[in-house]
Amino acid sequence: MIVRTLLAAIVAGMIAGVFMTGAQELRVTPLILHAEEFEGQEAPAATEQPASQPGTAQPAAEGQQHSSLKAVSPLSALLDALSPITPAYAHEGEHEEGGIMFGMSRFSGTLIANLVTGSGFGLLLAGVSLVIGYPITLRNGALWGACGWLAVHMLPAIGLPPELPGFPAAELGDRQTWWLLTVALSAVGLYLVVLREEIVSKVIGLVLIAAPHVYGAPQPVDISSNVPAVLGAEFAVAALATTLAFWIVLGVVSGFINERFVKAH
């Protein structure tokens, strides 16, 4: 039973990963490609004054703009694997011919990454359902997906929204630590709010969800960027919308497979 459930989770995750790739190609990837056109350019001046005058805006520091790409650690690799928004980081290793690694195209690399992360999230969702004793069904699959999206994407995005290449960011280690704690507290909080009936449990859940945001997410010292702010806002909305669709598909497909194939045997 457990093996069939986990296999079903992998299949559901791969289906959701294929869907995610198509959604990214339609909306997310074009925004990333547009943002890459601004990389290497100087940040626009606040006024038309010469660069030597005090009112001129200074370009963002190179290390500040790319802090999320250049630091490599085991924790960084884990977080990159957990995020379905993989195209945002694919540009760093591109060759002139358009490949990102091992001669693959951007689309191929994104598809493979989404298949892997989709399977991982599917297993995570199935594992949580087995541990807490609430099976994923076709009826509640969308709710499972929505809770996963809230815990992993939406609630952390309140403090650390999805960022385009070239946007300033705080130190990578600080952001990773805050993100991990936020995801963990949000997951526990959502469990208490959604599945527990006691008022005290619901209050504790709300406190856990709010705690990392009351503390505050790490922010960059220099927020200047040559990428237009409206483009960053559009990317954040598109990224969150596509990840929501990914999680809903994952939950619904998981519930369908569980009812159609797992329980049937």
C-alpha positions as a printed Julia matrix, in Angstrom:
265×3 Matrix{Float64}:
   0.0    0.0     0.0
   2.72   2.47    0.98
   4.85   1.58   -2.06
   1.89   2.05   -4.42
   1.08   5.38   -2.77
   4.65   6.64   -3.22
   4.79   5.45   -6.83
   1.51   7.22   -7.5
   3.0   10.37   -5.95
   5.97  10.2    -8.32
   3.7    9.83  -11.35
   1.5   12.71  -10.2
   4.57  14.86   -9.6
   5.92  14.21  -13.08
   2.57  15.1   -14.65
   2.49  18.32  -12.63
   6.11  19.0   -13.64
   5.23  18.77  -17.34
   2.31  21.13  -16.77
   4.58  23.51  -14.85
   7.1   23.61  -17.68
   4.43  24.6   -20.17
   3.11  27.3   -17.86
   6.61  28.7   -17.34
   7.32  28.8   -21.06
   4.14  30.79  -21.64
   4.64  33.45  -19.0
   7.62  33.13  -16.63
  10.5   32.46  -19.03
   9.72  35.43  -21.36
   9.93  37.76  -18.36
  13.29  36.29  -17.36
  14.65  36.69  -20.87
  13.46  40.3   -20.89
  15.13  40.96  -17.53
  18.42  39.49  -18.76
  18.57  42.28  -21.35
  19.13  44.74  -18.49
  22.03  42.8   -16.94
  25.38  44.45  -17.37
  23.79  47.86  -17.89
  24.2   50.73  -15.47
  21.29  51.52  -13.19
  19.34  54.56  -14.47
  20.14  57.85  -12.79
  17.59  59.46  -10.51
  17.88  62.72  -12.53
  19.48  63.86  -15.75
  22.5   65.21  -13.82
  26.03  64.06  -14.75
  27.41  61.06  -12.88
  29.72  63.27  -10.81
  26.84  65.18   -9.22
  25.43  64.09   -5.85
  21.89  63.38   -7.13
  23.0   60.6    -9.45
  21.97  57.05   -8.58
  24.81  54.57   -8.39
  24.74  51.13  -10.05
  23.97  48.2    -7.81
  26.98  46.23   -6.66
  27.8   43.25   -8.84
  28.03  40.88   -5.92
  24.78  42.22   -4.5
  22.87  41.62   -7.75
  24.08  38.08   -8.2
  24.35  36.91   -4.61
  21.65  34.3    -5.23
  23.61  32.77   -8.09
  27.29  32.74   -7.19
  27.3   31.3    -3.67
  27.21  27.52   -3.75
  26.66  25.31   -0.73
  24.85  22.05    0.05
  21.98  24.06    1.49
  21.85  26.18   -1.66
  21.69  23.09   -3.83
  18.84  21.72   -1.69
  16.82  24.92   -1.94
  17.38  25.17   -5.68
  16.08  21.62   -6.04
  12.99  22.44   -3.97
  11.97  25.45   -6.05
   9.95  24.77   -9.21
  10.82  28.24  -10.5
  13.99  26.93  -12.06
  14.29  29.18  -15.15
  15.2   32.14  -12.96
  18.61  30.57  -12.34
  19.1   28.81  -15.66
  20.63  31.88  -17.31
  23.78  31.8   -15.17
  25.37  28.81  -16.95
  24.18  29.49  -20.48
  26.51  29.13  -23.4
  26.39  31.34  -26.44
  24.51  28.61  -28.29
  21.72  28.71  -25.69
  22.54  25.59  -23.67
  22.54  25.64  -19.88
  24.44  22.45  -19.07
  25.68  19.36  -20.83
  24.61  20.91  -24.14
  20.91  20.97  -23.19
  18.66  23.84  -24.14
  17.02  26.04  -21.55
  13.7   24.28  -22.14
  15.21  20.81  -21.74
  16.95  21.74  -18.51
  13.79  23.33  -17.13
  11.71  20.29  -18.04
  14.11  17.87  -16.37
  14.34  20.04  -13.26
  10.55  20.33  -13.03
  10.11  16.57  -13.45
  12.52  15.97  -10.56
  11.09  18.66   -8.29
   7.54  17.67   -9.17
   8.27  14.1    -8.14
   9.89  15.36   -4.95
   6.92  17.5    -4.02
   4.6   14.63   -4.85
   6.5   12.36   -2.48
   6.51  15.08    0.17
   2.75  15.55   -0.11
   2.15  11.78    0.03
   4.51  11.38    2.98
   2.76  14.09    4.97
  -0.64  12.55    4.24
   0.57   9.16    5.45
   2.12  10.58    8.62
  -0.9   12.62    9.71
  -3.42  10.02    8.54
  -5.36  12.17    6.05
  -5.32  10.54    2.58
  -5.27  12.63   -0.58
  -8.45  12.08   -2.57
  -9.99  13.62   -5.66
 -12.36  15.54   -3.42
  -9.67  17.16   -1.22
  -6.75  17.12   -3.69
  -7.12  20.81   -4.56
  -7.08  21.7    -0.85
  -3.9   19.66   -0.33
  -2.32  21.47   -3.27
  -3.4   24.89   -2.05
  -1.93  24.23    1.41
   1.34  23.09   -0.17
   1.47  26.26   -2.25
   0.77  28.45    0.77
   3.5   26.8     2.86
   6.22  26.63    0.21
   5.55  29.67   -1.98
   2.91  32.21   -0.99
   3.64  32.7     2.71
   7.44  32.88    2.25
   6.88  35.27   -0.69
   5.37  37.82    1.68
   8.9   38.45    2.95
  10.98  37.17    0.03
   9.04  37.46   -3.24
  10.31  35.73   -6.4
  13.18  37.73   -7.88
  14.33  38.32  -11.42
  18.02  38.08  -12.42
  19.7   41.39  -11.63
  17.51  42.25   -8.64
  19.34  43.07   -5.39
  19.07  40.53   -2.61
  20.3   39.96    0.93
  22.97  37.4     1.8
  22.1   33.96    0.47
  22.62  32.13    3.76
  20.35  34.53    5.64
  17.6   34.18    3.04
  17.86  30.39    3.0
  17.63  30.16    6.78
  14.61  32.46    6.92
  12.93  30.61    4.04
  13.41  27.19    5.63
  12.06  28.35    8.98
   9.12  30.07    7.31
   8.2   26.96    5.31
   8.43  24.72    8.39
   6.43  27.06   10.63
   3.86  27.68    7.9
   3.37  23.95    7.29
   2.82  23.25   11.0
   0.61  26.31   11.32
  -1.57  25.31    8.37
  -1.95  21.82    9.82
  -3.17  23.27   13.11
  -5.51  25.76   11.43
  -7.0   23.47    8.77
  -7.09  20.03   10.38
  -7.35  20.64   14.11
 -10.7   21.59   15.6
  -9.52  23.0    18.93
  -9.59  26.8    19.16
  -6.27  26.81   21.0
  -4.65  24.81   18.19
  -5.95  27.23   15.57
  -4.63  30.21   17.53
  -1.22  28.58   17.9
  -1.25  27.83   14.17
  -1.91  31.47   13.3
   0.89  32.55   15.64
   3.32  30.14   13.98
   2.36  31.4    10.52
   2.81  35.03   11.53
   6.01  34.59   13.56
   8.63  34.74   10.75
   6.94  37.79    9.22
   6.85  39.6    12.55
  10.58  38.88   12.86
  11.13  40.06    9.3
  12.87  38.64    6.23
  16.47  39.64    5.45
  16.63  42.55    3.04
  19.47  43.98    0.89
  21.25  47.13    1.96
  21.3   48.57   -1.55
  17.97  48.21   -3.39
  19.0   49.99   -6.61
  18.59  47.91   -9.77
  18.64  48.46  -13.51
  15.69  46.07  -13.93
  12.38  48.0   -13.98
  10.33  47.5   -10.82
   7.17  46.88  -12.83
   8.9   43.95  -14.53
   9.83  42.49  -11.15
   6.27  42.83   -9.89
   4.92  41.18  -13.04
   7.37  38.31  -12.61
   6.41  37.78   -8.96
   2.72  37.57   -9.88
   3.41  35.21  -12.8
   5.7   32.98  -10.72
   3.21  32.67   -7.86
   0.34  32.03  -10.28
   2.2   29.24  -12.09
   3.3   27.61   -8.85
  -0.31  27.73   -7.6
  -1.44  25.95  -10.77
   1.39  23.44  -10.3
   0.3   22.58   -6.75
  -3.4   22.35   -7.65
  -2.6   19.98  -10.51
  -0.33  17.96   -8.21
  -3.02  17.62   -5.54
  -5.85  16.78   -7.93
  -3.83  14.26   -9.96
  -2.54  12.67   -6.76
  -6.09  12.29   -5.48
  -7.29  10.84   -8.8
  -4.49   8.27   -8.97
  -4.98   7.32   -5.34
  -8.67   6.66   -5.85
  -8.43   5.1    -9.28
  -5.4    2.86   -8.92
  -4.04   2.7    -5.36
  -7.28   2.02   -3.49
  -8.57  -0.21   -6.3
  -5.83  -2.71   -5.46
